[in-house]
């Protein structure tokens, strides 16, 4: 009997260096499926054309910076965490449903790294789709969440929607955990950080959702202050695991996800 073949993709501004094809192929092969995974790096002007192709020709697709909110206009339903945080990273095309697995993947990464969030003061940098899902997940996990982005009007709207606090000055310090969700430090902004070393005063952990490069300038600055650092490579794997469970109608299991990540790293 032939394996089921899922046709999947990833759409974003620049996904040329993404590990998603390798991760989803690994996971789906483990689950007994073959996978064809295509990358779509598109401009705002070409996003509509990409949506037409993805929704028409693919079984599902993932969404990354900066289109996690734009994609919602093309869907019939936004479900679960995607509804709560107002951002979509996973689309099931048969039903035109949007989901968000970023928050689950992020929290699993933190738990397995031994990073406690309950009662901690956390600064989330960036109010885009990744920032929204991260802030919502942290709030639901019992953290005291502060968000910063440059556009004040958008920042106030986000904080009101999610019930989190505005970070007036990200350089003020005093946070237990800092999380970079801006995308600053990757691709053409590699070598730059959204904050200076001042922001890390008093912190225990710095987490960057960027995983290429493995140590962003944000993490380098944190490490220079003696702070423990973590990049987003494990989160990418875990959110892909949860997404593939959605594509297959499979119940996720955190212990299984952990073992699969170990196997993936050992390849």
Helices and strands as residue ranges (DSSP letters): E 4-12, H 20-30, E 33-41, G 44-46, H 47-57, E 60-63, G 70-74, E 77-78, H 80-85, E 90-92, E 97-99, H 102-112, E 121-125, H 129-140, E 144-148, H 152-162, E 165-166, E 177-180, G 187-189, G 197-200, E 205-208, H 217-224, E 228-231, H 233-248, H 254-265
